[in-house]
Amino acid sequence: MHGRKTLKCEVMIDLAFVRANLALLEEKLRNRGMDPAAALRNFVEIDRERREAITRVETLKAQRNKLTEEIAKLRREGVDTTAQTEQTRALKSEAELLESSASVSDERLKEILQALPNLPQDSVPIGRSADDNRQEKIWGEKTTFDFTAKPHWDLGEVLGILDFGRAAKISGSRFVVQFGQGARLERALANFMIDLHTGEHGYTEVLPPYMVNSKSLFGTGQLPKFAEDLFHCDDKGGYQPGVYQENDHWLIPTAEVPVTNLFRDETLDESQLPISFCAYTPCFRSEAGSYGKDVRGMIRQHQFQKVELVKFVRPEDSNSEHERLTRHAETVLERLGLPYRRMLLCTGDMGFSAAKTYDLEVWLPGQQLYREISSCSNFETFQARRANIRYRPTKAKKSEFLHTLNGSGLAVGRTYLAILENYQQRDGTIRVPEALVPYMNGDTVIGKQQQGWS
């Protein structure tokens, strides 16, 4: 790596950009369903006060420098300079007060900019909720049976491969224990996905830490806005909003966080791009906003496993790389024979950090609905600015922010339940998709587990 340099956290949008494009910013915020006045919080007034204070400080410093030269001259001539000396002290005192005021304004502006979401691309449909998302494609016919399809929680409990009751006993709600062929299926799916992405799609496998510091979560956009959705480790006395320490710890909500932060505060050469990583990790989420939703089964778990795809690319390549990454995730579903559709998220349903997002939704016959199994997003420079990740174009002297992308390739737990529901048989057993048979020790069917203690 070249030009390694540590800087303090950047914000999403450059201050000069906001000044010059305030009307555009307000329009984009409205498209996201936000109130621009509430989001910008007197930005114009604060920025004006800050600039006026800085301009006045420069004027005072120039006056003080001139007066200092005059005092030196008078002293050489033997003239009393008491009055001029008092004047320099007064100028210094006023300048310090104004600098303090400008510093306060800096912090207020920083808070405003850090809380602003990414700006949606023009290609993103304008809408307020998931009802306004646009279907881009559909693959495969919805799975149907000549018997009543069961949801995965019923299938898994009867087969003895899923145990929600014992998981609740040891950890609480929204956990599951997997046994026998069920546990093997989870491992088989992860290995299949990793092999596909590294062997055919050109990703480099990486095994990152499962705990990260606050600065890493700030870099990818989870902090400070979404702290309640995360699990914080009480190892260093608690989290303080706005303080991004190196030695406090959070459980990762996704491998996106540690993998994206691999290059935080670094400058890459253009020749190194694109860089493509895939990582298989557990993910931990509090699901703070999902009380009462999806309480049955494996949809919203506090702990689940996921194969994540992360890319670092040149700005001019990010849209095409976004399409490629999404196709890589789709390939997993197609190889497993799972019907799905691709949805382009509207402005009101898109994540905080994303400029454009495709959701892949898999068909679940046991629930008679499509369910998200992967979100593939282009963040443009949003995360790169916050994490200070740059690249140096080959013929340029100045470095620039690169673009980051990521997507699930796939969420293993949701792929697991999709297989149970799409490959169930009349007798309650599960056919193993052909692509997974080599990873299942040759098993072609998942049957009832013989357990003396069940």
Summary of the structure (lengths in Angstrom):
residues: 454
radius of gyration: 27.6
end to end distance: 54.0
largest distance: 109.6
contacts: 1470
relative contact order: 0.15
helix: 43%
strand: 20%
